[in-house]
């Protein structure tokens, strides 16, 4: 799991979850929810979703990331060399959580999922770097998720600064 400020921000972020069982009453962050039905969707802080997930009461909208989904995403990412493919909602968080839960339960599946994850991240980072070198405005880049937007802005800033330092000026 991410450490420090990034982990705190992630925990207070909200995520849509699908309930896997009926819940009569649920108190979350001073808010009370009642008569929640299996299959219904609610928006909760990530820390609350983690607790419900551990208890088997909820799963992220879009489902849990498994090897089959990762393989599909990786295949699409490889077939689309010039643009980012759409990722499921909260992709990075869901993969991190899936990996952490697999580490003890199924080390072989953990290893396979981790390799697919590394490949996807590597492909997407290469695309982001290519976009930064071209000086693309982030609003023009489709399917970039928030975590990637932060990385992209940082990389683009570094590229622009370096280009200026060698006398070519900012694009």
C-alpha positions as CSV (number, residue, x, y, z in Angstrom):
1,X,0.0,0.0,0.0
2,X,1.2,3.6,-0.6
3,X,2.9,5.3,2.3
4,X,2.6,8.7,4.0
5,X,0.6,11.6,2.6
6,X,-0.4,9.6,-0.6
7,X,-1.9,6.9,1.6
8,X,-3.8,9.4,3.8
9,X,-5.2,11.1,0.7
10,X,-6.2,7.7,-0.7
11,X,-7.9,6.7,2.5
12,X,-10.1,9.8,2.6
13,X,-10.9,9.6,-1.1
14,X,-14.3,8.2,-1.9
15,X,-15.1,5.1,-4.0
16,X,-18.4,3.6,-5.3
17,X,-19.0,0.1,-4.0
18,X,-21.5,-2.6,-4.7
19,X,-22.9,-4.3,-1.7
20,X,-22.6,-8.1,-1.8
21,X,-25.1,-8.7,1.1
22,X,-28.0,-6.9,2.7
23,X,-27.0,-4.5,5.5
24,X,-29.7,-3.3,8.0
25,X,-27.7,-0.4,9.3
26,X,-24.3,1.0,8.7
27,X,-22.6,4.0,10.3
28,X,-19.7,5.5,8.3
29,X,-18.0,8.8,9.3
30,X,-21.0,10.1,11.3
31,X,-23.4,9.2,8.5
32,X,-26.0,6.4,9.0
33,X,-27.2,4.3,6.1
34,X,-30.2,2.0,6.6
35,X,-31.9,-0.8,4.7
36,X,-29.1,-1.3,2.2
37,X,-29.8,-4.1,-0.3
38,X,-27.4,-6.5,-2.0
39,X,-26.4,-5.2,-5.4
40,X,-27.1,-1.5,-4.5
41,X,-24.2,1.0,-4.9
42,X,-23.1,3.5,-2.4
43,X,-20.2,6.0,-2.3
44,X,-18.0,5.5,0.8
45,X,-14.5,6.6,1.9
46,X,-11.9,4.1,0.9
47,X,-11.1,3.2,4.5
48,X,-14.8,2.2,5.0
49,X,-14.8,0.2,1.7
50,X,-11.7,-1.7,2.9
51,X,-13.5,-2.7,6.1
52,X,-16.6,-3.8,4.2
53,X,-14.4,-5.7,1.7
54,X,-12.6,-7.5,4.5
55,X,-15.9,-8.6,5.9
56,X,-17.2,-9.7,2.5
57,X,-19.9,-7.1,2.5
58,X,-18.9,-5.0,-0.6
59,X,-16.7,-4.9,-3.7
60,X,-15.6,-2.0,-5.8
61,X,-17.8,-1.0,-8.7
62,X,-16.3,-2.6,-11.7
63,X,-15.5,-5.6,-9.6
64,X,-12.3,-6.9,-8.1
65,X,-9.3,-6.9,-10.4
66,X,-8.3,-10.4,-11.2
67,X,-5.8,-11.9,-13.6
68,X,-8.4,-12.2,-16.4
69,X,-9.2,-8.5,-16.2
70,X,-5.5,-7.6,-16.0
71,X,-4.7,-9.8,-19.1
72,X,-7.5,-8.0,-21.0
73,X,-6.2,-4.6,-20.0
74,X,-2.6,-5.5,-20.9
75,X,-3.7,-6.9,-24.3
76,X,-5.6,-3.7,-25.1
77,X,-2.7,-1.5,-23.8
78,X,-0.2,-3.3,-26.1
79,X,-2.5,-3.0,-29.1
80,X,-2.9,0.7,-28.6
81,X,0.7,2.1,-28.8
82,X,-0.3,5.8,-29.3
83,X,-3.0,6.2,-26.6
84,X,-4.0,5.1,-23.2
85,X,-6.8,2.6,-22.9
86,X,-9.6,3.1,-20.5
87,X,-9.1,1.6,-17.0
88,X,-11.7,0.4,-14.6
89,X,-12.7,2.9,-11.9
90,X,-10.1,3.1,-9.1
91,X,-7.8,0.8,-11.0
92,X,-4.5,1.4,-9.2
93,X,-6.2,1.2,-5.8
94,X,-8.0,-2.0,-6.7
95,X,-4.9,-3.7,-8.0
96,X,-2.9,-2.7,-4.9
97,X,-5.6,-4.1,-2.7
98,X,-6.0,-7.3,-4.8
99,X,-2.2,-7.8,-4.6
100,X,-2.1,-7.3,-0.9
101,X,-4.9,-9.8,-0.3
102,X,-3.3,-12.4,-2.7
103,X,0.2,-12.2,-1.2
104,X,-0.6,-14.6,1.7
105,X,-3.5,-16.6,0.2
106,X,-2.0,-17.5,-3.2
107,X,1.6,-16.5,-3.8
108,X,1.7,-17.9,-7.4
109,X,-1.4,-15.8,-8.4
110,X,0.2,-12.8,-6.7
111,X,3.3,-13.2,-8.7
112,X,1.4,-13.5,-12.0
113,X,-0.9,-10.6,-11.2
114,X,2.1,-8.5,-10.2
115,X,3.9,-9.1,-13.5
116,X,0.8,-8.1,-15.5
117,X,0.5,-5.0,-13.3
118,X,4.2,-4.1,-13.9
119,X,3.7,-4.5,-17.6
120,X,0.6,-2.3,-17.7
121,X,2.3,0.4,-15.6
122,X,5.4,0.3,-17.8
123,X,3.4,0.7,-21.0
124,X,1.3,3.5,-19.6
125,X,4.4,5.3,-18.2
126,X,6.1,5.1,-21.6
127,X,3.1,6.7,-23.3
128,X,2.9,9.4,-20.6
129,X,6.6,10.2,-21.2
130,X,6.0,10.4,-25.0
131,X,3.1,12.8,-24.4
132,X,5.2,14.9,-22.1
133,X,8.0,15.1,-24.7
134,X,5.5,16.4,-27.2
135,X,4.3,18.9,-24.6
136,X,0.6,17.8,-24.8
137,X,-1.8,19.6,-22.5
138,X,-3.2,17.0,-20.1
139,X,-6.8,17.9,-21.0
140,X,-6.0,16.5,-24.5
141,X,-5.0,13.1,-23.2
142,X,-7.9,10.6,-23.0
143,X,-8.2,7.9,-20.4
144,X,-5.6,9.3,-18.1
145,X,-6.5,8.6,-14.5
146,X,-5.8,10.9,-11.6
147,X,-2.7,9.1,-10.4
148,X,-1.3,9.3,-13.9
149,X,-2.3,13.0,-14.2
150,X,-0.2,13.8,-11.2
151,X,2.8,11.9,-12.6
152,X,2.3,13.5,-16.0
153,X,2.3,17.0,-14.7
154,X,5.4,16.4,-12.7
155,X,7.2,14.8,-15.7
156,X,6.0,17.4,-18.1
157,X,7.3,20.1,-15.7
158,X,10.7,18.4,-15.5
159,X,10.9,18.1,-19.3
160,X,9.9,21.7,-19.9
161,X,12.4,22.9,-17.3
162,X,15.2,20.9,-18.9
163,X,14.4,22.1,-22.4
164,X,14.4,25.7,-21.1
165,X,17.8,25.1,-19.3
166,X,19.4,24.0,-22.5
167,X,18.3,27.1,-24.3
168,X,15.4,25.8,-26.3
169,X,12.8,27.6,-24.3
170,X,9.5,26.2,-23.1
171,X,7.2,25.0,-25.9
